[in-house]
Amino acid sequence: MGKRILVIDDDEDILEILNILFQEEGFDVILSNTGESAQHIHTIKPDIVLLDIRILGSPKRGDEICAEIKAIYPHNPPVILISAELDTDLLAANCGADGWISKPFDLSHMIGKVKECLS
């Protein structure tokens, strides 16, 4: 299997679309609809994390989770924030994210951004 990607988003439709998209690109895809999976980065060992900013039911926002991933885990995978927030670029810069993608997103742009972060 290819590189492992962890996608964290509370929208099941987005998870399904990204699952299909990245599997077709040869990725090993791990999906989560809660921010709790970020606590298991050391076990999941993703090569990259796609992380929504607003995760329904999560006590933390995606930018807070990103900052924790960057501070705590020695594996330290690249993190790309995905969100419809107007200030996603600032949130990404403040939490140490490796990039950001605005929703609604273009699928080819999404693939390109992920591959760019992995190269």
DSSP file (Angstrom, degrees, kcal/mol; ACC not computed):
  #  RESIDUE AA STRUCTURE BP1 BP2  ACC     N-H-->O    O-->H-N    N-H-->O    O-->H-N    TCO  KAPPA ALPHA  PHI   PSI    X-CA   Y-CA   Z-CA
    1    1 A M              0   0    0      0, 0.0    26,-0.1     0, 0.0     3,-0.1   0.000 360.0 360.0 360.0 158.1    0.0    0.0    0.0
    2    2 A G        -     0   0    0     24,-1.1    25,-0.2     1,-0.2    24,-0.1   0.176 360.0 -35.1 -81.4-158.8    1.1    3.6   -0.5
    3    3 A K        -     0   0    0      1,-0.1    25,-2.7    24,-0.1     2,-0.5  -0.256  65.2-116.0 -61.6 149.1    1.5    6.4    1.9
    4    4 A R  E     -a   28   0A   0     23,-0.2    43,-2.9    41,-0.2    44,-1.2  -0.779  29.5-169.4 -94.8 129.3   -0.9    6.6    4.8
    5    5 A I  E     -ab  29  48A   0     23,-2.6    25,-2.9    -2,-0.5     2,-0.6  -0.976   9.6-155.0-120.9 129.9   -3.3    9.5    5.0
    6    6 A L  E     -ab  30  49A   0     42,-2.4    44,-3.0    -2,-0.4     2,-0.5  -0.920  10.9-166.5-103.1 120.9   -5.5   10.3    8.1
    7    7 A V  E     -ab  31  50A   0     23,-2.8    25,-2.2    -2,-0.6     2,-0.6  -0.944   3.8-172.9-111.9 120.7   -8.6   12.3    7.2
    8    8 A I  E     +ab  32  51A   0     42,-3.0    44,-2.6    -2,-0.5     2,-0.3  -0.946  26.7 132.5-117.1 112.2  -10.5   13.9   10.1
    9    9 A D        -     0   0    0     23,-2.3    46,-0.1    -2,-0.6     6,-0.1  -0.969  50.8-140.6-156.5 141.0  -13.8   15.6    9.3
   10   10 A D  S    S+     0   0    0     44,-0.4     2,-0.8    -2,-0.3    23,-0.1   0.549  80.4  93.4 -83.4  -5.7  -17.2   15.4   10.8
   11   11 A D     >  -     0   0    0      1,-0.2     4,-2.3     2,-0.0     3,-0.2  -0.788  61.0-161.6 -91.9 110.1  -19.0   15.4    7.4
   12   12 A E  H  > S+     0   0    0     -2,-0.8     4,-2.3     1,-0.2    -1,-0.2   0.834  89.5  55.9 -60.9 -34.2  -19.5   11.7    6.4
   13   13 A D  H  > S+     0   0    0      2,-0.2     4,-2.4     1,-0.2    -1,-0.2   0.917 108.3  47.2 -65.7 -42.7  -20.0   12.7    2.7
   14   14 A I  H  > S+     0   0    0      1,-0.2     4,-2.8     2,-0.2     5,-0.3   0.912 110.8  52.8 -64.5 -41.6  -16.6   14.5    2.6
   15   15 A L  H  X S+     0   0    0     -4,-2.3     4,-2.4     1,-0.2    -2,-0.2   0.925 110.6  47.3 -58.6 -44.4  -15.0   11.5    4.3
   16   16 A E  H  X S+     0   0    0     -4,-2.3     4,-2.3     2,-0.2    -2,-0.2   0.914 112.7  48.6 -65.7 -43.0  -16.4    9.1    1.6
   17   17 A I  H  X S+     0   0    0     -4,-2.4     4,-2.7     1,-0.2    -2,-0.2   0.940 114.8  44.8 -61.4 -47.3  -15.4   11.4   -1.3
   18   18 A L  H  X S+     0   0    0     -4,-2.8     4,-2.7     2,-0.2     5,-0.3   0.847 109.7  56.4 -68.4 -32.9  -11.9   11.7    0.1
   19   19 A N  H  X S+     0   0    0     -4,-2.4     4,-2.1    -5,-0.3     5,-0.2   0.952 112.5  41.3 -59.9 -50.0  -11.7    8.0    0.8
   20   20 A I  H  X S+     0   0    0     -4,-2.3     4,-2.3     2,-0.2    -2,-0.2   0.938 115.8  50.9 -62.8 -47.6  -12.5    7.2   -2.8
   21   21 A L  H  X S+     0   0    0     -4,-2.7     4,-0.9     1,-0.2    -2,-0.2   0.929 115.3  39.7 -57.5 -50.7  -10.2    9.9   -4.2
   22   22 A F  H  <>S+     0   0    0     -4,-2.7     5,-2.8     2,-0.2    -1,-0.2   0.813 111.9  55.5 -77.4 -29.0   -7.1    9.0   -2.2
   23   23 A Q  H ><5S+     0   0    0     -4,-2.1     3,-1.7    -5,-0.3    -1,-0.2   0.914 106.5  52.6 -64.4 -40.4   -7.6    5.2   -2.6
   24   24 A E  H 3<5S+     0   0    0     -4,-2.3    -1,-0.2     1,-0.3    -2,-0.2   0.789 106.6  54.0 -64.1 -25.8   -7.6    5.7   -6.3
   25   25 A E  T 3<5S-     0   0    0     -4,-0.9    -1,-0.3    -5,-0.2    -2,-0.2   0.420 125.9-103.4 -86.9   0.2   -4.4    7.7   -5.9
   26   26 A G  T < 5S+     0   0    0     -3,-1.7   -24,-1.1     1,-0.3    -3,-0.2   0.595  72.3 143.3  91.8  11.8   -2.8    4.7   -4.1
   27   27 A F      < -     0   0    0     -5,-2.8     2,-0.8   -25,-0.2    -1,-0.3  -0.536  55.4-125.9 -83.8 151.0   -3.0    6.0   -0.5
   28   28 A D  E     -a    4   0A   0    -25,-2.7   -23,-2.6    -2,-0.2     2,-0.5  -0.891  39.6-152.6 -88.7 111.2   -3.8    3.9    2.5
   29   29 A V  E     -a    5   0A   0     -2,-0.8     2,-0.5   -25,-0.2   -23,-0.2  -0.780  20.3-172.9-102.7 128.4   -6.7    5.9    3.9
   30   30 A I  E     -a    6   0A   0    -25,-2.9   -23,-2.8    -2,-0.5     2,-0.3  -0.982  15.3-160.4-114.2 125.6   -7.7    6.2    7.6
   31   31 A L  E     +a    7   0A   0     -2,-0.5     2,-0.3   -25,-0.2   -23,-0.2  -0.837  13.2 175.2-110.7 144.2  -11.0    8.1    8.2
   32   32 A S  E     -a    8   0A   0    -25,-2.2   -23,-2.3    -2,-0.3    -2,-0.0  -0.985  23.6-165.5-146.6 135.9  -12.3    9.6   11.4
   33   33 A N  S    S+     0   0    0     -2,-0.3     2,-0.3   -25,-0.2   -25,-0.1   0.240  79.3  57.3-102.1  13.2  -15.3   11.7   12.1
   34   34 A T  S >  S-     0   0    0    -25,-0.0     3,-0.8    23,-0.0     4,-0.2  -0.946  81.7-124.1-135.5 159.2  -13.9   12.9   15.5
   35   35 A G  G >  S+     0   0    0     -2,-0.3     3,-1.5     1,-0.2     4,-0.3   0.560  93.7  89.9 -76.3  -7.8  -10.8   14.6   16.6
   36   36 A E  G >  S+     0   0    0      1,-0.3     3,-1.8     2,-0.2     4,-0.2   0.803  72.5  68.4 -61.2 -30.2  -10.1   11.7   19.0
   37   37 A S  G X  S+     0   0    0     -3,-0.8     3,-1.9     1,-0.3    -1,-0.3   0.784  86.2  69.4 -62.6 -24.2   -8.1    9.9   16.4
   38   38 A A  G X  S+     0   0    0     -3,-1.5     3,-1.2     1,-0.3    -1,-0.3   0.775  89.0  63.8 -63.7 -24.3   -5.4   12.6   16.6
   39   39 A Q  G <  S+     0   0    0     -3,-1.8    -1,-0.3    -4,-0.3     3,-0.2   0.603 101.5  52.3 -72.1 -10.1   -4.6   11.3   20.1
   40   40 A H  G X>  +     0   0    0     -3,-1.9     4,-3.1    -4,-0.2     3,-1.2   0.050  67.4 119.6-114.8  23.6   -3.5    8.0   18.4
   41   41 A I  H <> S+     0   0    0     -3,-1.2     4,-3.0     1,-0.3    -1,-0.1   0.883  73.4  58.8 -55.4 -39.7   -1.1    9.5   15.8
   42   42 A H  H 34 S+     0   0    0     -3,-0.2    -1,-0.3     1,-0.2    -2,-0.1   0.777 114.5  37.0 -63.7 -25.4    1.7    7.4   17.4
   43   43 A T  H <4 S+     0   0    0     -3,-1.2    -2,-0.2     1,-0.1    -1,-0.2   0.858 120.1  44.5 -90.5 -43.3   -0.2    4.3   16.6
   44   44 A I  H  < S-     0   0    0     -4,-3.1    -2,-0.2    -7,-0.2    -3,-0.2   0.868  84.6-163.8 -69.5 -37.5   -1.8    5.2   13.3
   45   45 A K     <  -     0   0    0     -4,-3.0   -41,-0.2    -5,-0.3    -3,-0.1   0.932  12.6-169.2  50.9  57.6    1.5    6.7   12.0
   46   46 A P        -     0   0    0      0, 0.0   -41,-0.2     0, 0.0    -1,-0.1  -0.414  27.3-143.3 -73.2 152.5    0.1    8.7    9.1
   47   47 A D  S    S+     0   0    0    -43,-2.9     2,-0.3     1,-0.3   -42,-0.2   0.696  88.2   5.7 -82.2 -21.8    2.4   10.2    6.5
   48   48 A I  E     -b    5   0A   0    -44,-1.2   -42,-2.4    29,-0.2     2,-0.4  -0.979  67.4-143.7-158.2 152.0    0.0   13.2    6.3
   49   49 A V  E     -bc   6  79A   0     29,-2.5    31,-3.0    -2,-0.3     2,-0.5  -0.985   1.9-161.2-124.4 128.5   -3.1   14.4    8.1
   50   50 A L  E     -bc   7  80A   0    -44,-3.0   -42,-3.0    -2,-0.4     2,-0.5  -0.952  23.7-173.9-103.1 125.7   -6.1   16.3    6.5
   51   51 A L  E     -bc   8  81A   0     29,-2.7    31,-2.3    -2,-0.5   -42,-0.2  -0.969  21.1-142.3-135.1 119.8   -7.9   18.0    9.4
   52   52 A D  E     - c   0  82A   0    -44,-2.6    31,-0.2    -2,-0.5     3,-0.1  -0.432  14.8-140.3 -70.4 151.4  -11.2   20.0    9.4
   53   53 A I  S    S+     0   0    0     29,-1.0     9,-3.4     1,-0.2     2,-0.7   0.920  90.5  47.2 -81.7 -46.4  -11.2   23.0   11.7
   54   54 A R        +     0   0    0      7,-0.2     2,-0.6     8,-0.1   -44,-0.4  -0.860  68.6 179.7-100.8 112.3  -14.7   22.7   13.0
   55   55 A I    >   -     0   0    0     -2,-0.7     3,-2.4     5,-0.3   -20,-0.1  -0.923  29.5-126.6-115.9 106.0  -15.4   19.1   14.1
   56   56 A L  T 3  S+     0   0    0     -2,-0.6   -47,-0.0     1,-0.3    -2,-0.0  -0.240  92.5  11.4 -54.4 128.4  -18.9   18.7   15.5
   57   57 A G  T 3  S+     0   0    0      1,-0.3    -1,-0.3   -23,-0.1   -23,-0.0   0.325  96.5 123.7  86.3  -7.9  -18.9   17.1   18.9
   58   58 A S    <   -     0   0    0     -3,-2.4    -1,-0.3     1,-0.1    -3,-0.1  -0.699  59.7-143.5 -87.8 137.2  -15.1   17.5   19.4
   59   59 A P  S    S+     0   0    0      0, 0.0     2,-0.3     0, 0.0    -1,-0.1   0.683  85.8  53.0 -70.5 -15.0  -14.0   19.5   22.5
   60   60 A K  S    S-     0   0    0     -5,-0.1    -5,-0.3     4,-0.0     2,-0.1  -0.905  82.6-123.2-122.5 149.0  -11.1   21.0   20.4
   61   61 A R     >  -     0   0    0     -2,-0.3     4,-2.2    -7,-0.1     3,-0.4  -0.457  33.6-108.3 -79.9 160.5  -11.0   22.8   17.1
   62   62 A G  H  > S+     0   0    0     -9,-3.4     4,-2.7     1,-0.2    -9,-0.2   0.844 119.0  55.5 -60.2 -35.9   -8.9   21.4   14.3
   63   63 A D  H  > S+     0   0    0    -10,-0.2     4,-2.0     2,-0.2    -1,-0.2   0.851 108.3  49.2 -68.3 -31.7   -6.3   24.2   14.6
   64   64 A E  H  > S+     0   0    0     -3,-0.4     4,-1.9     2,-0.2    -2,-0.2   0.900 111.7  48.8 -69.2 -41.1   -5.9   23.3   18.3
   65   65 A I  H  X S+     0   0    0     -4,-2.2     4,-2.6     2,-0.2    -2,-0.2   0.908 109.9  52.7 -63.4 -42.2   -5.5   19.6   17.4
   66   66 A C  H  X S+     0   0    0     -4,-2.7     4,-2.5     1,-0.2     5,-0.2   0.932 107.4  51.0 -58.8 -47.3   -2.9   20.6   14.7
   67   67 A A  H  X S+     0   0    0     -4,-2.0     4,-1.7     1,-0.2    -1,-0.2   0.886 111.3  48.8 -59.7 -39.2   -0.9   22.6   17.2
   68   68 A E  H  X S+     0   0    0     -4,-1.9     4,-2.9     2,-0.2     5,-0.5   0.914 109.5  51.5 -66.7 -42.8   -0.9   19.6   19.6
   69   69 A I  H  X S+     0   0    0     -4,-2.6     4,-1.3     1,-0.2     7,-0.3   0.934 112.4  46.6 -58.1 -45.9    0.2   17.2   16.8
   70   70 A K  H  < S+     0   0    0     -4,-2.5    -1,-0.2    25,-0.2    -2,-0.2   0.832 119.3  40.5 -66.6 -32.8    3.1   19.5   15.9
   71   71 A A  H  < S+     0   0    0     -4,-1.7    -2,-0.2    -5,-0.2    -1,-0.2   0.825 124.1  30.4 -85.5 -32.9    4.1   20.0   19.6
   72   72 A I  H  < S+     0   0    0     -4,-2.9    -3,-0.2    -5,-0.1    -2,-0.1   0.896  97.1  75.0 -99.1 -46.0    3.7   16.4   20.9
   73   73 A Y    ><  -     0   0    0     -4,-1.3     3,-0.5    -5,-0.5    -1,-0.1  -0.588  52.7-159.5 -88.3 124.0    4.3   13.7   18.3
   74   74 A P  T 3  S+     0   0    0      0, 0.0    -1,-0.2     0, 0.0    -5,-0.0   0.794  94.6  64.0 -66.3 -26.5    7.9   12.9   17.3
   75   75 A H  T 3  S-     0   0    0     -3,-0.0    -2,-0.0     2,-0.0   -33,-0.0   0.883  82.9-177.8 -62.8 -37.2    6.5   11.3   14.1
   76   76 A N    <   -     0   0    0     -3,-0.5     3,-0.1    -7,-0.3    -6,-0.1   0.856   6.3-164.4  42.4  66.2    5.2   14.8   13.2
   77   77 A P        -     0   0    0      0, 0.0   -29,-0.2     0, 0.0    -1,-0.1  -0.384  31.5 -90.4 -72.6 156.1    3.4   14.2    9.9
   78   78 A P        -     0   0    0      0, 0.0   -29,-2.5     0, 0.0     2,-0.4  -0.393  43.3-150.7 -60.7 144.9    2.5   17.2    7.7
   79   79 A V  E     -c   49   0A   0     17,-0.2    19,-2.7   -31,-0.2    20,-0.8  -0.985  11.1-167.9-123.7 129.5   -1.0   18.6    8.6
   80   80 A I  E     -cd  50  99A   0    -31,-3.0   -29,-2.7    -2,-0.4     2,-0.3  -0.977  15.5-143.1-115.0 123.2   -3.3   20.3    6.0
   81   81 A L  E     -cd  51 100A   0     18,-2.2    20,-2.6    -2,-0.5     2,-0.4  -0.672  13.2-165.7 -82.8 138.1   -6.3   22.2    7.4
   82   82 A I  E     +cd  52 101A   0    -31,-2.3   -29,-1.0    -2,-0.3     2,-0.3  -0.994  27.2 133.9-124.4 127.6   -9.5   22.0    5.4
   83   83 A S  E     - d   0 102A   0     18,-2.0    20,-2.4    -2,-0.4     5,-0.1  -0.997  60.1-130.2-166.2 159.4  -12.2   24.4    6.1
   84   84 A A        +     0   0    0     -2,-0.3    18,-0.1    18,-0.2    -1,-0.1   0.338  69.0 126.0 -94.3   2.6  -14.9   26.9    5.0
   85   85 A E    >   -     0   0    0      1,-0.1     3,-1.0     2,-0.1     4,-0.1  -0.316  64.6-134.1 -60.1 143.7  -13.6   29.4    7.5
   86   86 A L  T 3  S+     0   0    0      1,-0.2     3,-0.3     2,-0.1    -1,-0.1   0.780 103.6  45.6 -71.4 -26.4  -12.7   32.7    6.0
   87   87 A D  T 3>  +     0   0    0      1,-0.2     4,-2.6     2,-0.1     3,-0.3  -0.091  68.9 128.6-109.2  34.2   -9.4   32.9    7.9
   88   88 A T  H <> S+     0   0    0     -3,-1.0     4,-2.8     1,-0.2     5,-0.2   0.866  72.2  57.4 -57.2 -37.1   -8.2   29.4    7.3
   89   89 A D  H  > S+     0   0    0     -3,-0.3     4,-2.0     2,-0.2    -1,-0.2   0.909 109.9  43.3 -61.8 -42.0   -4.8   30.7    6.1
   90   90 A L  H  > S+     0   0    0     -3,-0.3     4,-2.5     2,-0.2    -2,-0.2   0.906 113.7  50.6 -70.0 -41.9   -4.2   32.6    9.4
   91   91 A L  H  X S+     0   0    0     -4,-2.6     4,-1.6     1,-0.2     6,-0.3   0.910 111.0  50.0 -61.1 -41.5   -5.4   29.7   11.5
   92   92 A A  H  X>S+     0   0    0     -4,-2.8     5,-2.0    -5,-0.2     4,-0.7   0.915 111.8  47.5 -63.2 -43.6   -3.1   27.4    9.5
   93   93 A A  H ><5S+     0   0    0     -4,-2.0     3,-0.5     1,-0.2    -1,-0.2   0.896 111.7  50.8 -65.0 -39.8   -0.1   29.7   10.0
   94   94 A N  H 3<5S+     0   0    0     -4,-2.5    -1,-0.2     1,-0.2    -2,-0.2   0.772 113.8  42.5 -72.0 -26.5   -0.8   30.1   13.8
   95   95 A C  H 3<5S-     0   0    0     -4,-1.6   -25,-0.2    -5,-0.2    -1,-0.2   0.463 114.2-109.1-100.9  -0.4   -1.0   26.4   14.5
   96   96 A G  T <<5 +     0   0    0     -4,-0.7   -17,-0.2    -3,-0.5    -3,-0.2   0.659  56.6 167.0  85.7  16.1    1.9   25.3   12.4
   97   97 A A      < -     0   0    0     -5,-2.0    -1,-0.2    -6,-0.3   -17,-0.2  -0.261  39.9-134.5 -62.5 152.9    0.0   23.6    9.7
   98   98 A D  S    S-     0   0    0    -19,-2.7     2,-0.3     1,-0.2   -18,-0.2   0.487  77.7 -26.6 -87.2  -4.8    1.9   22.7    6.5
   99   99 A G  E     -d   80   0A   0    -20,-0.8   -18,-2.2    -7,-0.1     2,-0.3  -0.963  57.6-131.9 173.5 176.7   -0.9   24.0    4.3
  100  100 A W  E     -d   81   0A   0     -2,-0.3     2,-0.4   -20,-0.3   -18,-0.2  -0.991   5.1-159.4-151.3 153.5   -4.6   24.7    4.0
  101  101 A I  E     -d   82   0A   0    -20,-2.6   -18,-2.0    -2,-0.3     2,-0.3  -0.998  20.2-131.7-136.9 130.8   -7.4   24.1    1.6
  102  102 A S  E     -d   83   0A   0     -2,-0.4   -18,-0.2   -20,-0.2     4,-0.2  -0.591  34.1 -95.6 -83.2 142.1  -10.7   26.0    1.5
  103  103 A K  S    S+     0   0    0    -20,-2.4     2,-0.1    -2,-0.3     3,-0.0  -0.803 109.2  50.5 -92.6 143.2  -14.1   24.3    1.3
  104  104 A P  S    S-     0   0    0      0, 0.0     2,-0.3     0, 0.0    -2,-0.1   0.568  93.8-166.4 -70.1 145.5  -15.6   23.7   -1.1
  105  105 A F        -     0   0    0     -2,-0.1     2,-0.5    -4,-0.1    -2,-0.1  -0.693  23.9-121.6-107.7 156.0  -12.4   22.2   -2.5
  106  106 A D     >  -     0   0    0     -2,-0.3     4,-2.3    -4,-0.2     5,-0.1  -0.824  21.6-140.3 -90.6 128.1  -11.3   21.2   -6.0
  107  107 A L  H  > S+     0   0    0     -2,-0.5     4,-2.4     1,-0.2     5,-0.2   0.882 100.9  48.7 -61.9 -41.1  -10.4   17.5   -6.0
  108  108 A S  H  > S+     0   0    0      1,-0.2     4,-2.3     2,-0.2    -1,-0.2   0.880 111.5  50.6 -69.0 -34.9   -7.3   17.9   -8.3
  109  109 A H  H  > S+     0   0    0      2,-0.2     4,-2.6     1,-0.2    -2,-0.2   0.902 109.2  52.7 -64.2 -40.1   -6.1   20.8   -6.1
  110  110 A M  H  X S+     0   0    0     -4,-2.3     4,-2.2     2,-0.2    -2,-0.2   0.938 110.8  45.8 -60.8 -48.5   -6.5   18.6   -3.1
  111  111 A I  H  X S+     0   0    0     -4,-2.4     4,-2.5     1,-0.2     5,-0.2   0.924 113.3  50.2 -60.9 -44.8   -4.4   15.8   -4.6
  112  112 A G  H  X S+     0   0    0     -4,-2.3     4,-2.3     1,-0.2    -2,-0.2   0.899 110.2  49.3 -61.3 -42.2   -1.8   18.3   -5.7
  113  113 A K  H  X S+     0   0    0     -4,-2.6     4,-2.2     2,-0.2    -1,-0.2   0.911 112.0  48.4 -65.0 -43.1   -1.5   19.9   -2.3
  114  114 A V  H  X S+     0   0    0     -4,-2.2     4,-1.5     2,-0.2    -2,-0.2   0.935 113.2  46.6 -63.5 -46.6   -1.2   16.5   -0.5
  115  115 A K  H  X S+     0   0    0     -4,-2.5     4,-1.0     1,-0.2    -1,-0.2   0.875 110.4  54.2 -64.3 -36.6    1.5   15.3   -3.0
  116  116 A E  H >< S+     0   0    0     -4,-2.3     3,-0.5    -5,-0.2    -1,-0.2   0.913 108.7  48.3 -62.0 -43.5    3.3   18.6   -2.6
  117  117 A C  H 3< S+     0   0    0     -4,-2.2    -1,-0.2     1,-0.2    -2,-0.2   0.785 112.1  50.0 -68.1 -27.2    3.4   18.2    1.2
  118  118 A L  H 3<        0   0    0     -4,-1.5    -1,-0.2     1,-0.2    -2,-0.2   0.624 360.0 360.0 -87.0 -13.2    4.7   14.6    0.9
  119  119 A S    <<        0   0    0     -4,-1.0    -1,-0.2    -3,-0.5    -2,-0.2   0.485 360.0 360.0 -87.4 360.0    7.5   15.4   -1.5
